[in-house]
Amino acid sequence: MDMTDARWRTATRSSNNGGDCVEVADNLPGRVLVRDSKDPDGGTLTFPPTAWASFVELVRQSER
């Protein structure tokens, strides 16, 4: 999978306590990529945008 154009950003809910961060790249057509910022070469999860949106919405609902 070509990820050269992926623009990684730290997830909004990642903590600021020394690197426990999840990075997300949602700028690629038809997929959302997720990786561990401490190990960016260790593997990447790939989700369809609709599945990622559902996950984010469920997280938001659980925080209420």
N, C-alpha and C positions, 0 to 999 in steps of 0.2 A: 504494500500500500504506500503510495507516495504521500508523504507528510511534509514535504519541503515548504509548502505555502501555509502550513498551519501557524496561526497566531495564538500562542499560548498566553493565558492569563490565569492568575491565581483565583480560585473559586471564592466567591463572596463570603461564604461561611467557613472558610479555612481559618485555622487559628493563627495567631501571631506569636506562638511560643517556641520559636526556634526551628521552624521548618516543617511542621506537620501540615503540609499543604497539598491540596489537590489542584492540579492545573487542568484547564478546559480549553479546547480549541473548537469553537463553533462557527468558524468562518468558511469551512469547506462544504461544498454542495453535497447534500444527502447524507451527512454524517456528523456526529459530534464525538470528539476524541477526549479521553480522560487519562491522566497519568499522575504518578506520584512525583512531586517536585524534587524529592530527595534522591530519586533514581529515575531520571528522565529517559534513560536508555533501557530500563528494566522491563518495559512492556507498556502497551497502550490498549485501553478498552475502547471499543467503537460501538456507538449507539445510533440508531435512526433518530433524526430530530424529534419525531413525535414521541418516542419512548423517553428521550431525555426530558422533554417538556413535561411529560406525565410524572416523571421522577421528581423534578424540581417542584412541581405543584404539590405533590404529596408531602414533600419535606416542608414546604411552606405551611400547609394545613396542619401538620403535626406540631408546629411551633406556636400555634394559636392557643 
